[in-house]
């Protein structure tokens, strides 16, 4: 029998209803959607001051680094897509960090490790977030970084009230969230979370710029603290870090161009899933039917299997993108799906997304991440910076394409999405949830582009997720399909998972209105002007 778990830490979805499409937020000029109202408010404030979508995304990301500290921060990474109205094109920025130069497979194995650690300073890579913010603003911003950090500094100094989703993540992270515990326990709902050290760090960056982090005294303090904790990061690693403007990748699905970030991002998995689905009319099946869930799950398994086998830092091993994105490959993967039986496929963070549209038609799909909730659990001394554990995604198997190597970027689950139609921008979209990200995006895009659901309705629809151990988790609204899915060979659990959370900002092609949608599974908000 499948198992059922009820856990008050997780928000469950409800079946889609006709009113959901009318709960999307509409505005005339600009739209911001993020996973926290204060982040959204910071972004809208910047738009009202005349800032661009990139300015607003950076301001929102900075606020999230304070009020959503388990998901995103200066110790993490950034990956983004941007539609530049002036240039009429989509661009991508990769600001993910590399392994320290002292990190090697041989050294980790000498330490007795057979798998990458999840916690502690050996799990981290170079933090690329701040460098990415600066690179993004240098090209598409109009306001100084110091101005865009003002709201984040205020929230760090004055504190923000502990809210439900934050407490959920603290509970989930356990020891990694130690810096946010009070007497060893999560704070009370509404208790002020004050971060004086982080406020001082943000003030220093606002005054002196990113170099104080990557080449100056702030970086030296951070490295010294991590070295004292047993880490390998050095000042040379920070100084050598670069963010890269890279060519985005794309495919067409139901008349819409879906853009993704290229490897080392796992975004190719979403595009491959859409290519396979192009030959399957799953939207004709009921949302909660076992037949539909089975087909979409099997599509996701095949794409994730391909990514696990083939994707890593392209500077170390060029991924076979032409093959993975070809219609022939999609047809072969489609033909391998047994409509009555699950395949025995392997399954293989956390994250915040800023979706922004400005009055000029610029669109930002902007993600930051610490990988797991509260990263590796190490705050770098008195900097207030919580470090990510992105390095945990490396393999210590020398045969793996994604094996640990000095200076290498690991495969990342981050994959912001941007949609265009007939060359015009339509939407910024992303789904947080680590391994689950492309799975959640697949479901939302099928609901919206193939099933005709409104954007808010598509995001609220009941969801499934393949866990990293291969188990299939389904929300309570899909529980009726569980028995049949078990019969087809899936290991099913009802209601015990985080099913991802999506944020979206779109442009109505008929009216030009800005549309915002926010996932009720987290404490987010879409707001426009």
C-alpha positions, -999 to 999 in steps of 0.1 A, spaced: 0 0 0 10 36 -5 17 56 26 -1 87 38 15 114 59 0 145 72 25 172 82 14 207 92 47 221 80 37 217 44 10 236 25 -11 213 3 -28 224 -28 -65 224 -37 -81 213 -69 -81 241 -95 -113 261 -95 -126 287 -119 -121 316 -95 -83 309 -93 -77 325 -127 -93 357 -114 -70 359 -84 -40 368 -106 -28 403 -99 -32 429 -128 -14 462 -132 -7 487 -160 30 493 -158 51 469 -137 48 436 -118 69 419 -91 63 384 -77 85 368 -51 82 344 -22 80 371 5 59 403 6 88 424 18 109 413 -12 80 421 -35 75 455 -19 112 463 -23 110 454 -60 79 475 -67 94 504 -48 124 504 -71 101 503 -102 82 533 -88 115 551 -85 121 545 -122 144 515 -119 146 487 -144 134 451 -140 170 442 -132 172 469 -105 140 456 -89 151 420 -91 184 428 -73 166 448 -46 142 420 -40 169 394 -39 188 415 -13 157 417 9 152 380 5 187 375 17 176 390 50 140 379 54 143 345 36 178 336 49 174 298 46 169 301 9 191 328 -5 220 350 6 254 365 0 269 331 7 250 316 -22 247 317 -60 227 336 -87 214 325 -121 192 346 -143 175 352 -176 166 387 -188 146 400 -218 162 433 -228 135 454 -245 162 477 -260 181 448 -275 150 427 -283 166 395 -270 170 371 -241 203 369 -223 215 347 -194 239 353 -165 257 325 -147 269 336 -113 273 302 -97 306 295 -79 334 270 -84 350 245 -61 379 258 -41 413 252 -58 423 231 -28 393 208 -32 400 176 -50 385 141 -52 416 126 -39 417 149 -8 381 142 0 386 105 -3 416 106 19 394 122 45 373 90 44 345 105 25 326 84 -1 300 110 -8 301 148 -6 291 162 28 258 180 31 268 201 62 300 219 71 325 240 52 337 211 29 302 213 13 305 248 0 317 264 -33 327 300 -40 297 323 -33 288 340 -66 256 358 -57 270 393 -50 293 392 -80 262 383 -101 242 412 -87 269 436 -97 274 421 -131 237 423 -138 234 459 -127 265 469 -147 247 458 -179 210 464 -173 207 484 -141 200 522 -137 204 526 -99 235 521 -77 239 489 -58 241 509 -25 206 523 -31 192 489 -39 205 475 -6 188 501 15 156 480 23 177 449 30 199 468 55 169 482 73 152 448 76 185 433 89 189 460 115 153 463 127 144 427 123 115 409 105 87 389 122 93 351 121 66 339 96 52 304 90 73 294 60 105 306 77 97 285 107 89 255 85 124 258 69 141 262 103 123 230 115 132 211 83 169 222 83 176 211 119 212 218 129 219 238 97 195 265 110 213 267 144 220 304 139 183 311 139 173 290 170 165 305 204 176 283 233 179 254 208 144 258 195 128 277 166 116 312 175 80 319 181 57 330 153 60 368 150 92 370 170 117 396 156 146 381 137 174 407 140 207 403 121 231 430 132 262 414 117 246 409 83 234 446 84 269 457 90 281 436 61 255 449 38 264 485 48 300 478 41 292 465 6 268 494 -1 296 518 8 326 501 -8 312 478 -35 316 441 -42 354 442 -43 354 444 -5 339 409 -5 360 393 -33 393 411 -29 391 431 4 389 429 42 353 414 42 365 385 21 395 380 43 373 378 74 350 354 57 379 331 45 396 332 80 363 321 97 358 293 72 394 281 74 391 280 112 360 258 108 380 233 85 371 247 51 393 250 20 381 284 6 410 308 0 412 345 -10 426 334 -44 393 315 -49 372 346 -42 395 369 -63 394 345 -93 356 342 -93 338 355 -125 302 358 -136 296 348 -172 270 361 -197 261 329 -216 238 320 -244 204 308 -232 189 276 -246 153 272 -257 126 250 -273 91 256 -286 61 242 -268 25 249 -279 35 280 -299 56 295 -271 94 298 -269 106 285 -236 140 298 -226 163 282 -200 198 287 -186 224 263 -201 246 239 -182 258 238 -156 221 245 -149 197 215 -151 174 237 -172 179 214 -202 158 189 -182 127 211 -185 132 216 -222 136 179 -228 104 172 -209 85 197 -230 99 181 -262 87 147 -251 53 160 -240 48 177 -274 38 143 -287 15 134 -258 -18 151 -253 -17 148 -215 -39 179 -211 -68 160 -225 -67 138 -194 -82 149 -161 -56 167 -138 -61 141 -110 -62 110 -132 -35 83 -126 -30 81 -164 -20 117 -166 2 117 -135 19 85 -147 28 99 -181 41 132 -168 62 115 -141 77 91 -166 86 120 -188 103 138 -159 122 106 -149 138 103 -183 149 139 -186 163 139 -151 182 107 -158 197 123 -189 208 153 -169 223 132 -141 244 113 -167 255 141 -190 254 176 -174 282 193 -154 304 224 -158 308 228 -196 343 240 -191 352 205 -180 329 184 -202 308 197 -230 272 185 -226 255 169 -256 229 197 -259 221 191 -296 212 155 -289 193 161 -256 172 188 -273 166 171 -306 132 160 -316 146 126 -324 159 121 -289 125 132 -275 107 107 -298 130 79 -285 124 88 -249 86 91 -256 86 57 -272 103 42 -241 74 51 -219 51 22 -209 17 37 -203 9 9 -178 42 5 -159 67 28 -142 104 26 -153 131 18 -128 148 51 -132 170 70 -107 160 103 -93 188 124 -95 178 231 -21 168 257 -16 160 288 -36 142 321 -41 129 335 -73 122 371 -84 99 375 -114 98 412 -126 83 431 -155 89 468 -159 71 496 -178 96 493 -207 89 456 -213 121 443 -197 116 410 -180 137 395 -153 137 358 -142 162 360 -113 171 331 -89 193 329 -59 200 298 -38 219 283 -8 211 249 -22 196 231 9 176 251 34 202 271 54 230 259 31 259 241 49 248 256 83 280 276 87 278 314 93 312 329 84 323 345 117 310 380 124 301 386 88 266 373 93 269 355 60 254 320 59 272 298 34 256 275 8 263 238 4 262 237 -34 293 215 -34 272 186 -21 261 181 -57 295 170 -68 302 133 -71 332 115 -55 329 88 -81 359 93 -105 338 79 -134 310 106 -130 309 135 -154 301 157 -124 330 145 -102 347 170 -79 376 189 -95 394 221 -84 378 252 -99 348 233 -113 312 244 -112 289 215 -101 256 208 -118 230 231 -103 193 227 -99 188 265 -104 168 271 -137 150 304 -141 125 304 -171 115 331 -195 88 328 -222 85 346 -255 59 344 -283 65 357 -318 97 373 -304 79 393 -278 83 387 -240 55 370 -222 65 357 -188 92 352 -161 86 320 -142 105 297 -118 97 271 -93 118 267 -61 125 233 -46 159 219 -57 155 186 -76 118 193 -79 122 226 -99 119 213 -135 91 189 -124 70 217 -110 77 239 -140 66 211 -163 33 208 -146 26 245 -145 35 250 -182 13 220 -193 -16 234 -172 -12 269 -186 0 264 -222 -17 231 -231 -46 229 -206 -57 265 -209 -57 272 -172 -51 308 -160 -16 315 -146 -27 316 -110 -49 285 -115 -20 266 -131 2 274 -102 -24 264 -76 -32 231 -93 -24 199 -74 12 188 -78 34 157 -77 71 154 -71 98 127 -76 120 127 -46 158 122 -49 153 86 -37 129 79 -65 97 80 -44 67 97 -60 51 122 -36 16 135 -45 -4 163 -28 -36 154 -10 -58 164 -40 -41 136 -60 -46 109 -33 -73 93 -53 -48 83 -80 -23 68 -55 -36 32 -55 -35 29 -93 -1 46 -95 12 20 -70 -2 -8 -92 18 7 -121 50 4 -101 54 38 -85 63 40 -48 38 66 -37 36 88 -6 7 112 -1 13 146 14 49 144 28 71 166 6 77 201 -4 61 204 -39 79 235 -49 66 270 -51 62 291 -83 63 328 -88 54 344 -122 52 379 -138 37 381 -173 26 405 -200 -9 400 -215 -2 400 -253 -37 414 -261 -38 443 -236 -3 448 -224 -14 445 -188 11 431 -163 0 399 -147 14 385 -114 8 351 -98 22 337 -65 22 302 -51 1 297 -20 25 270 -8 48 297 5 43 332 20 47 350 -13 31 380 -30 26 394 -65 22 432 -66 21 457 -94 18 493 -102 
